[in-house]
Amino acid sequence: MSVPPRPTALLCALVAAAALIPTAAPASATASLTFGACPDSVPAPPAPDRVECGRLTVPLDRSNPSGPRIEIAVSRVPASGTPAERRGILLVNPGGPGGSGLPYAVTKRAKLPASVRRSYDVIGFDPRGVGRSTPVDCGAMGGLFAGPGADPVPVGPRAERAYLTSQRRLADDCATGAGTAVLPYLSTEQTAYDMDAIRAALGEPRTSFLGVSYGTYLGAAYAAHFPHRVGRMVLDSVVGPWDWYDFDVVQSRAMLRARATFLAWTAAHEERFGLGGGTDAVRRSYLRVRRGLAARPVSGFGPAEFDRAVYRALGRTERWTGLADGLRTYLTEGSVAGLRPASAFDSPESRNYEAANRIVKCADGPGPAPREIVADIRRIRRLDPQPVLTGLEASACAYWRHRPERRTALGSSAAPPVLLVASAHDPVTPVEGARRLRDVLPGSRLVVLDDDYSHGVFASRGNGCVDGTVAAYLVDGTVPETDARCAGPGLPTPAPASPSGV
């Protein structure tokens, strides 16, 4: 696999020597997009389908089309049906902010209903700052990648000051690594303009879109700026129309509810996991693990790494068995093998994700005040003294060098009906966000998967009711008369123990 150029050098060169990329043609001109072979990071779909990739040059700042330009990496899997079946293009985004969408055209398309695959060219792209689209790097990010990392749950004034200092250092590292001249333009709003540039380059009159998680926020921003170019839009696992910091706080409370459900589920299967016969007993086991790792990290795996593992596992119920087994293995053997993720947190891909995540969030609107962060952490700790605060990503915006004057515009009354999809108990994007976003997308409908506890629903949970409703909307334009509810799977059955007992 080829190694992409170092992100920091790439962006610095872009700003310092913008003439290396030809300046924009007149604003009315349409940029071209030529497809060819894809990089190794993009898997090949099963024959006879094929994937092709290209690069589109766009202005760094849409209000200055003659200024510096950046490249957006784009992928396409053509529709497999007849010309009569074709409905146009379906842009897809996997979430983040910071998620690479270039391979997503293949991986997500493979899960879509056959009627959707036959109807749409599925278009993936790496948003600006991500993957192969002029990637950013924030260096050490205030010690974020140190192993073991500092305890992410500050207790007491001294620890709170240290927490705020780490956020200030993170912001400083992003200003140095990405460059202050770039920070304002790696925003959701600018990415929405890139989406429309992709549409224009492909010669399509409308953009149909499937966005998951952060992709819902991106889709709502596109609808705000290009309502008359929206085709059919599905927003799955919806980020509500909050400021990013407020969303992070809402999510942190939802994580408490999800963890309580996980602990009760683990207790109900005491014979499988052996962590205690009641919820209180399992919670004590959980806290023993975290306190043990805080006191004595194992091979660079401490409380920050543990909280990240819990945060990730709580978002999908199929990961709960692995989390419970990992807790037991640590308690019985002192090993963190069952808790440590398969991919390293400080990998180049992860570093790019985390950098783009903070830069986008902080470019999308005003950040919090430091005192607000401390007050919120104290409030969350009053709900539970040992919360999971991994998702408080926008805390760094309190110290950001670029301070946006306004928040990102979301939704429009001029857009056609949009289909929102949500899991009733998703802790990553709580269903409340979907209900609130519906208010800024008049005529939209909400499809809720009841009795479900996972993040990501359409073409993800295998629910025929959800998938059929969404496919009918995408293919035929069928908008449900009212909001819809689908019966969900309930809590999972634990996976069998492996022969080794884990």
Solvent accessible surface area in square Angstrom, and as a share of the most:
residue,aa,sasa,rsa
1,M,160,0.72
2,S,71,0.46
3,V,135,0.77
4,P,62,0.39
5,P,86,0.54
6,R,156,0.57
7,P,26,0.17
8,T,33,0.19
9,A,63,0.49
10,L,51,0.25
11,L,1,0.00
12,C,60,0.36
13,A,48,0.37
14,L,13,0.06
15,V,58,0.33
16,A,93,0.72
17,A,39,0.30
18,A,29,0.23
19,A,93,0.72
20,L,141,0.70
21,I,49,0.25
22,P,106,0.67
23,T,84,0.49
24,A,20,0.16
25,A,61,0.47
26,P,102,0.64
27,A,90,0.69
28,S,110,0.71
29,A,55,0.43
30,T,88,0.51
31,A,38,0.30
32,S,92,0.59
33,L,22,0.11
34,T,113,0.66
35,F,40,0.17
36,G,41,0.40
37,A,102,0.79
38,C,33,0.20
39,P,32,0.20
40,D,96,0.50
41,S,47,0.31
42,V,11,0.06
43,P,57,0.36
44,A,87,0.68
45,P,17,0.10
46,P,108,0.68
47,A,95,0.74
48,P,132,0.83
49,D,39,0.20
50,R,140,0.51
51,V,28,0.16
52,E,26,0.12
53,C,11,0.06
54,G,8,0.08
55,R,111,0.41
56,L,0,0.00
57,T,38,0.22
58,V,2,0.01
59,P,9,0.05
60,L,8,0.04
61,D,23,0.12
62,R,63,0.23
63,S,98,0.63
64,N,68,0.35
65,P,45,0.29
66,S,76,0.49
67,G,12,0.12
68,P,37,0.23
69,R,23,0.08
70,I,1,0.01
71,E,62,0.28
72,I,0,0.00
73,A,3,0.02
74,V,0,0.00
75,S,0,0.00
76,R,58,0.21
77,V,0,0.00
78,P,26,0.16
79,A,23,0.18
80,S,54,0.35
81,G,21,0.21
82,T,69,0.40
83,P,126,0.79
84,A,92,0.71
85,E,54,0.24
86,R,90,0.33
87,R,102,0.37
88,G,8,0.07
89,I,4,0.02
90,L,0,0.00
91,L,0,0.00
92,V,0,0.00
93,N,0,0.00
94,P,36,0.23
95,G,5,0.05
96,G,25,0.24
97,P,1,0.01
98,G,7,0.07
99,G,13,0.12
100,S,49,0.32
101,G,0,0.00
102,L,4,0.02
103,P,30,0.19
104,Y,33,0.13
105,A,0,0.00
106,V,11,0.07
107,T,61,0.35
108,K,13,0.05
109,R,9,0.03
110,A,67,0.52
111,K,130,0.55
112,L,2,0.01
113,P,32,0.20
114,A,54,0.42
115,S,49,0.32
116,V,0,0.00
117,R,67,0.25
118,R,93,0.34
119,S,3,0.02
120,Y,2,0.01
121,D,13,0.07
122,V,0,0.00
123,I,0,0.00
124,G,0,0.00
125,F,0,0.00
126,D,2,0.01
127,P,10,0.06
128,R,2,0.01
129,G,1,0.01
130,V,3,0.02
131,G,24,0.23
132,R,53,0.19
133,S,0,0.00
134,T,7,0.04
135,P,6,0.04
136,V,0,0.00
137,D,10,0.05
138,C,0,0.00
139,G,29,0.28
140,A,59,0.46
141,M,2,0.01
142,G,7,0.07
143,G,27,0.26
144,L,41,0.21
145,F,22,0.09
146,A,53,0.41
147,G,56,0.54
148,P,60,0.38
149,G,11,0.11
150,A,90,0.70
151,D,63,0.33
152,P,28,0.17
153,V,8,0.04
154,P,6,0.04
155,V,91,0.52
156,G,29,0.28
157,P,85,0.53
158,R,197,0.72
159,A,38,0.29
160,E,12,0.05
161,R,149,0.54
162,A,62,0.48
163,Y,27,0.10
164,L,28,0.14
165,T,69,0.40
166,S,32,0.21
167,Q,23,0.10
168,R,125,0.46
169,R,122,0.45
170,L,7,0.03
171,A,1,0.01
172,D,48,0.25
173,D,42,0.22
174,C,0,0.00
175,A,5,0.04
176,T,108,0.63
177,G,8,0.08
178,A,1,0.00
179,G,19,0.19
180,T,72,0.42
181,A,53,0.41
182,V,1,0.00
183,L,1,0.00
184,P,35,0.22
185,Y,60,0.23
186,L,4,0.02
187,S,8,0.05
188,T,0,0.00
189,E,32,0.15
190,Q,20,0.09
191,T,5,0.03
192,A,0,0.00
193,Y,71,0.27
194,D,1,0.01
195,M,0,0.00
196,D,10,0.05
197,A,17,0.13
198,I,0,0.00
199,R,28,0.10
200,A,31,0.24
201,A,23,0.17
202,L,34,0.17
203,G,64,0.61
204,E,25,0.11
205,P,91,0.57
206,R,124,0.45
207,T,0,0.00
208,S,9,0.06
209,F,0,0.00
210,L,0,0.00
211,G,0,0.00
212,V,15,0.09
213,S,14,0.09
214,Y,8,0.03
215,G,0,0.00
216,T,0,0.00
217,Y,7,0.03
218,L,0,0.00
219,G,0,0.00
220,A,0,0.00
221,A,0,0.00
222,Y,0,0.00
223,A,0,0.00
224,A,25,0.20
225,H,54,0.24
226,F,25,0.10
227,P,20,0.13
228,H,131,0.59
229,R,93,0.34
230,V,6,0.03
231,G,19,0.18
232,R,70,0.26
233,M,0,0.00
234,V,0,0.00
235,L,0,0.00
236,D,1,0.01
237,S,1,0.00
238,V,2,0.01
239,V,4,0.02
240,G,0,0.00
241,P,28,0.18
242,W,28,0.10
243,D,45,0.23
244,W,13,0.05
245,Y,9,0.03
246,D,58,0.30
247,F,11,0.04
248,D,2,0.01
249,V,10,0.06
250,V,30,0.17
251,Q,8,0.03
252,S,5,0.03
253,R,84,0.31
254,A,4,0.03
255,M,1,0.00
256,L,23,0.12
257,R,146,0.53
258,A,9,0.07
259,R,4,0.01
260,A,54,0.42
261,T,36,0.21
262,F,1,0.00
263,L,5,0.03
264,A,45,0.35
265,W,8,0.03
266,T,0,0.00
267,A,11,0.08
268,A,77,0.59
269,H,45,0.20
270,E,69,0.31
271,E,141,0.63
272,R,44,0.16
273,F,1,0.01
274,G,47,0.45
275,L,7,0.04
276,G,17,0.16
277,G,64,0.62
278,G,30,0.29
279,T,57,0.33
280,D,101,0.52
281,A,25,0.20
282,V,0,0.00
283,R,57,0.21
284,R,148,0.54
285,S,11,0.07
286,Y,1,0.00
287,L,18,0.09
288,R,142,0.52
289,V,0,0.00
290,R,8,0.03
291,R,153,0.56
292,G,22,0.22
293,L,0,0.00
294,A,46,0.36
295,A,89,0.69
296,R,196,0.72
297,P,50,0.31
298,V,43,0.25
299,S,95,0.61
300,G,25,0.24
301,F,1,0.01
302,G,0,0.00
303,P,10,0.06
304,A,9,0.07
305,E,21,0.09
306,F,0,0.00
307,D,1,0.00
308,R,48,0.18
309,A,18,0.14
310,V,0,0.00
311,Y,43,0.16
312,R,139,0.51
313,A,8,0.06
314,L,0,0.00
315,G,4,0.04
316,R,37,0.13
317,T,8,0.05
318,E,102,0.46
319,R,83,0.30
320,W,1,0.00
321,T,17,0.10
322,G,39,0.38
323,L,7,0.04
324,A,0,0.00
325,D,8,0.04
326,G,0,0.00
327,L,0,0.00
328,R,40,0.15
329,T,9,0.05
330,Y,32,0.12
331,L,45,0.22
332,T,98,0.57
333,E,121,0.54
334,G,38,0.36
335,S,33,0.22
336,V,7,0.04
337,A,81,0.63
338,G,35,0.33
339,L,9,0.05
340,R,100,0.37
341,P,67,0.42
342,A,121,0.94
343,S,80,0.52
344,A,62,0.48
345,F,46,0.19
346,D,71,0.37
347,S,25,0.16
348,P,104,0.65
349,E,124,0.56
350,S,21,0.13
351,R,73,0.27
352,N,16,0.08
353,Y,72,0.28
354,E,21,0.09
355,A,0,0.00
356,A,2,0.02
357,N,1,0.00
358,R,16,0.06
359,I,0,0.00
360,V,10,0.06
361,K,8,0.03
362,C,1,0.00
363,A,10,0.08
364,D,5,0.03
365,G,8,0.07
366,P,64,0.40
367,G,30,0.29
368,P,9,0.06
369,A,33,0.26
370,P,46,0.29
371,R,193,0.71
372,E,66,0.30
373,I,0,0.00
374,V,21,0.12
375,A,35,0.27
376,D,10,0.05
377,I,2,0.01
378,R,111,0.41
379,R,103,0.38
380,I,0,0.00
381,R,62,0.23
382,R,174,0.64
383,L,116,0.58
384,D,20,0.10
385,P,78,0.49
386,Q,31,0.14
387,P,1,0.01
388,V,2,0.01
389,L,7,0.03
390,T,35,0.20
391,G,6,0.06
392,L,8,0.04
393,E,28,0.13
394,A,1,0.01
395,S,0,0.00
396,A,0,0.00
397,C,6,0.03
398,A,4,0.03
399,Y,28,0.11
400,W,7,0.02
401,R,134,0.49
402,H,51,0.23
403,R,136,0.50
404,P,17,0.11
405,E,173,0.78
406,R,145,0.53
407,R,107,0.39
408,T,9,0.05
409,A,45,0.35
410,L,23,0.11
411,G,12,0.11
412,S,23,0.15
413,S,95,0.61
414,A,50,0.39
415,A,10,0.08
416,P,47,0.29
417,P,55,0.35
418,V,1,0.01
419,L,1,0.00
420,L,0,0.00
421,V,0,0.00
422,A,1,0.01
423,S,0,0.00
424,A,21,0.16
425,H,91,0.41
426,D,4,0.02
427,P,3,0.02
428,V,24,0.14
429,T,2,0.01
430,P,10,0.06
431,V,20,0.12
432,E,69,0.31
433,G,0,0.00
434,A,0,0.00
435,R,97,0.36
436,R,112,0.41
437,L,0,0.00
438,R,66,0.24
439,D,110,0.57
440,V,54,0.31
441,L,3,0.02
442,P,69,0.44
443,G,42,0.40
444,S,5,0.03
445,R,62,0.23
446,L,5,0.02
447,V,0,0.00
448,V,4,0.02
449,L,0,0.00
450,D,40,0.21
451,D,69,0.36
452,D,0,0.00
453,Y,37,0.14
454,S,0,0.00
455,H,34,0.15
456,G,5,0.05
457,V,0,0.00
458,F,0,0.00
459,A,7,0.05
460,S,40,0.26
461,R,54,0.20
462,G,69,0.67
463,N,22,0.11
464,G,62,0.59
465,C,64,0.38
466,V,0,0.00
467,D,25,0.13
468,G,40,0.39
469,T,33,0.19
470,V,0,0.00
471,A,11,0.08
472,A,34,0.27
473,Y,3,0.01
474,L,0,0.00
475,V,19,0.11
476,D,96,0.50
477,G,28,0.27
478,T,75,0.44
479,V,50,0.29
480,P,24,0.15
481,E,158,0.71
482,T,96,0.56
483,D,62,0.32
484,A,27,0.21
485,R,149,0.54
486,C,3,0.02
487,A,87,0.68
488,G,22,0.21
489,P,85,0.53
490,G,15,0.14
491,L,79,0.40
492,P,33,0.21
493,T,122,0.71
494,P,20,0.13
495,A,50,0.39
496,P,123,0.77
497,A,51,0.40
498,S,46,0.30
499,P,151,0.95
500,S,94,0.61
501,G,36,0.35
502,V,55,0.32
